[in-house]
Amino acid sequence: MEQERGDSRRIAFGLNCLQLASCGRCWRMPRKPSLVSFPDFRDGHYPHKTWMQELVEREKDYTGPKATLKRMVIPGSHDSGSYSISNRIPFSAIAKTQNLTIRQQLLSGVRFLDLRIASGKMGGVNIYHGRLMGCKFEETLAQIQLFCMEHRKEFIIVYVQAEYGQRFAPKDKKAALDMMKARFGSRNDDVSQRLLCKVRTRSELIDTPLGKLIETKGRVCVLLRSRIYDDFVVNGVKYNKEFVEENYGFFDYSKWLRDKWHNTTNTLELLESNLREIRRHKANIRRYFVNNQFVLTPAFDANDLCDYVIGKASLQPVQLANQGLYQAPAGSNGMGVPVLHEMFVGHPEDDWNVLSLDFVDLAPAAIQLWIGMNFGPFEIELALLGNTKSTSRRSAEDVTEIMRSKIIRNSCLLLHPLWEFDPVDLAVPDNTLTLVYRVSGKLYSIVVTLSELVLTQVVVLNEQNHLLAGGEELTIGENQGNGIINPQRRSGLMVTWQKTEQKSFRFGYVDDDGTEISME
């Protein structure tokens, strides 16, 4: 398999005419998410930088099972260090699979890093993807350490591989281990003085409640792909997996991680292979992490040579990911549901664990969804689609049941308005989606703009992000009363509420002619 992978890369590298990430066509490569999402967290705003800490804090008074790494959904990045490959190196458009730096990936919510390393061409240890070299390995480690010092209650899995086909001198392998030890600490250090997670068994790592694991064991787990141990002898000492585990606290991945490479450019084949993989490794029996790679791998097909030359086909991971996974399907006029989203709409209850992507910055809705799946219930009480100004038509349509059907794992709203709603409704000026929902026993409201001027393609709301998105707690008096949702912006629809004898609430709304519409 490794030989096939190397051959595929060499063919792709040698025959793709669109080889520079800074070439004319590549300036048209996607630099922003293809979908307009709500909430839209960009421009240096990182709402997920402390999502694990938030998860632990919400569980403090929770009497049920606590979150563990085995059962959590953990966003990951594929070839995490490839962002550092220069755009002006030939074939860099094929080798780059990330735009964000390591620190930016972590700030964006990624907690699984995939680092490929080998001996640098000018000495030392460098990041690689295939034959192309990126930054010094030390630079990536410094970014991880900095993030951990800034955010002390986050847990990171660092998966390190000796890049296939690249020279990796034994002395440089040892240097790489020593660098990680210097940055992450030693097992012998007190937990307050180290980042390294000190555990002896897999169960201790994946079954310990997350908060307790971070507090008593550490915050960084290093897994090494077995290839790094090949011909690894320095000064007569054989650095095998047992020696490295005992002296460094780093684990051989083979017993700690399942990491299937699907090696396909076919989207359907990728999704089906990932689904089969996770169903082979159910949470109740596994004693390891499972990394599902939602990654399409460039592969050259001689029959498509003309398409490559004229730019109709591409070997660039960014194009494969964006067009194959992140965008609305071709032919849907931008209104369809991306296949990556469809995967979790159709299979939300499978025991997903680590989920890795290329170009994580182009799929923010997926990251928000996966993080949200770890949090508590998100319950829709009322959902109204309508406009805030009086028109000749009813000012609101009850879409509560539609919204309830779009809750993933009882914890995250995933809505594609252009797919779910009539385009005629969305073309109305000042159109909004007004939501009343319950989180942690409290009522909140939020307004999502859906007008033709703000063409929102996906809405992702959950316990973790709803307040940052503009959610406001509703304070309802003892008597019936009217109120406008989100009055600060003077948007949304007039909502009514009434306490019942059971102390629950009956909601309704006021139509444009002043008639109160009750919703039982």
RADA-V168406 format. One record per residue. PSI is psi in radians with two decimals (NA if undefined). Layout:
psi->(PSI | PSI)
//
This chain:
psi->(-0.75 | -0.70 | -0.74 | -0.69 | -0.78 | -0.74 | -0.75 | -0.75 | -0.76 | -0.70 | -0.80 | -0.78 | -0.67 | -0.42 | -0.16 | 2.02 | -0.35 | 1.40 | -0.25 | 2.35 | -0.19 | 0.21 | 3.01 | -0.89 | -0.60 | -0.31 | -0.32 | 0.09 | 2.58 | 2.23 | -0.17 | 2.77 | 2.46 | -0.47 | 2.36 | 2.01 | 2.76 | 2.21 | 2.69 | 1.73 | 1.72 | -2.90 | 0.80 | 0.14 | 2.18 | 1.52 | -0.19 | 0.25 | -0.40 | 0.62 | -0.55 | -0.72 | -0.76 | -0.67 | -0.76 | -0.74 | -0.66 | -0.33 | -0.07 | -0.70 | 0.28 | 2.26 | -0.18 | -3.00 | 2.41 | 2.75 | 2.36 | 2.74 | -0.51 | -0.62 | 0.00 | 2.74 | 2.06 | 1.96 | 2.42 | 2.86 | 2.49 | 2.32 | 1.02 | -0.57 | -0.03 | -0.22 | -0.48 | -0.05 | 2.24 | 2.41 | -0.33 | 0.07 | 2.36 | 2.38 | 0.20 | -0.47 | -0.36 | -0.57 | -0.48 | 2.26 | 0.01 | 2.56 | -0.55 | 2.59 | 2.95 | -0.79 | -0.72 | -0.66 | -0.78 | -0.72 | -0.49 | -0.09 | -0.10 | 2.36 | 0.17 | 2.09 | 2.39 | 1.82 | 2.16 | 2.21 | 2.81 | 3.11 | 2.34 | 2.67 | -0.41 | 0.36 | 2.84 | -2.82 | 2.30 | 2.78 | 2.49 | 2.69 | 1.93 | -2.30 | -0.13 | 2.36 | 2.45 | -2.55 | 3.03 | 2.45 | -0.65 | -0.61 | -0.73 | -0.69 | -0.67 | -0.66 | -0.69 | -0.81 | -0.75 | -0.80 | -0.76 | -0.57 | -0.54 | -0.56 | 1.68 | 0.09 | 0.61 | 2.57 | 2.37 | 2.33 | 2.10 | 1.95 | 1.98 | 2.27 | 2.46 | 2.04 | 2.33 | 2.36 | 0.00 | 2.51 | 2.31 | 1.66 | 2.52 | -0.71 | -0.55 | -0.58 | -0.79 | -0.68 | -0.68 | -0.75 | -0.73 | -0.65 | -0.80 | -0.67 | -0.69 | -0.64 | -0.68 | -0.25 | 3.12 | 2.72 | -0.49 | -0.25 | 2.66 | 2.60 | -0.49 | -0.27 | 0.03 | 2.77 | -0.52 | 2.33 | 2.06 | 1.76 | 2.79 | -0.41 | 2.77 | -0.71 | -0.67 | -0.60 | -0.84 | -0.28 | -0.22 | 2.30 | 2.42 | -0.81 | -0.77 | -0.67 | -0.84 | -0.71 | -0.64 | -0.32 | -0.64 | -3.11 | -0.07 | 2.18 | 2.19 | 2.15 | 2.33 | 2.25 | 2.48 | -0.46 | -0.43 | -0.39 | -0.17 | 2.24 | 0.69 | 1.47 | 2.20 | 2.14 | 0.70 | -0.06 | 2.22 | 2.04 | 1.38 | 3.14 | -0.62 | -0.74 | -0.78 | -0.71 | -0.74 | -0.68 | -0.32 | -0.41 | 0.31 | 2.49 | 2.51 | 2.26 | -0.41 | -0.55 | -0.15 | -0.20 | 2.36 | 2.16 | 1.28 | 2.25 | 2.14 | -0.36 | 1.06 | 2.66 | 0.00 | 2.05 | -0.82 | -0.73 | -0.69 | -0.82 | -0.76 | -0.67 | -0.71 | -0.68 | -0.74 | -0.68 | -0.83 | -0.52 | -0.28 | -0.31 | 1.17 | 2.58 | -0.57 | -0.20 | -0.31 | 2.64 | 0.76 | 2.94 | 2.67 | 2.07 | 1.87 | 1.99 | 1.90 | 1.25 | 2.22 | 2.22 | 2.22 | 2.39 | 2.28 | 2.34 | 2.03 | -0.47 | -0.31 | 0.32 | -0.79 | -0.66 | -0.64 | -0.73 | -0.74 | -0.06 | 0.14 | -0.63 | 2.78 | 2.58 | 0.13 | 2.18 | -0.60 | -0.66 | -0.72 | -0.80 | -0.83 | -0.84 | -0.61 | -0.48 | -0.70 | -0.47 | 2.85 | 2.50 | 2.58 | 2.43 | -0.11 | 0.04 | 0.60 | 0.09 | -0.17 | 3.07 | 2.19 | 2.54 | -0.52 | -0.70 | -0.70 | -0.61 | -0.73 | -0.34 | -0.73 | -0.42 | 0.99 | -0.46 | -0.03 | 2.75 | 1.03 | 2.52 | -1.73 | 2.30 | 1.96 | 2.49 | 2.70 | 2.60 | 1.16 | -0.42 | -0.30 | -0.06 | 0.92 | -0.55 | -0.68 | -0.73 | -0.77 | -0.69 | -0.86 | -0.73 | -0.78 | -0.48 | -0.25 | -0.21 | -3.04 | -3.13 | 2.49 | 1.83 | 2.18 | 2.15 | -0.66 | 2.42 | 2.15 | 2.25 | 2.15 | -2.98 | 2.78 | -0.13 | 2.55 | 2.37 | -3.13 | -0.20 | 2.93 | 2.44 | -0.13 | 2.59 | 2.30 | 2.01 | 0.47 | -0.81 | -0.61 | -0.80 | -0.72 | -0.58 | -0.18 | 0.21 | 2.16 | 2.22 | 0.48 | 0.19 | -0.20 | 2.21 | 2.16 | 1.83 | 2.38 | 1.60 | -0.69 | -0.41 | -0.67 | -0.53 | 2.71 | 2.23 | -0.52 | -0.69 | -0.71 | -0.25 | -0.10 | 2.29 | 2.57 | 0.51 | 2.48 | 2.77 | 1.99 | 2.15 | 2.38 | 2.22 | 2.88 | 2.29 | 2.24 | 0.68 | 0.00 | 2.65 | 2.42 | 2.86 | 2.70 | 2.65 | 2.24 | 2.13 | 2.24 | 0.40 | 2.95 | -0.35 | -0.44 | 1.53 | 1.33 | 2.18 | -0.37 | 2.42 | 2.22 | 2.00 | 2.45 | -3.14 | -0.58 | -0.61 | -0.11 | -0.63 | -0.69 | -0.47 | -0.18 | 0.12 | 2.47 | 2.41 | 2.41 | 2.22 | 1.98 | 2.24 | -3.13 | -0.54 | 2.83 | 2.52 | 2.86 | 2.69 | 2.70 | 2.22 | 2.36 | 1.03 | -0.37 | -0.63 | -0.03 | 0.69 | 3.05 | 3.13 | 2.67 | 2.10 | 2.44 | 2.70 | 2.74 | 2.25 | 2.38 | 3.09 | -0.47 | 0.06 | 0.38 | -2.99 | 2.51 | 2.17 | 2.77 | -2.95 | 2.88 | 2.16 | 3.01 | -0.27 | 0.16 | 0.01 | 2.32 | 2.15 | 2.01 | 2.51 | 1.95 | NA)
//
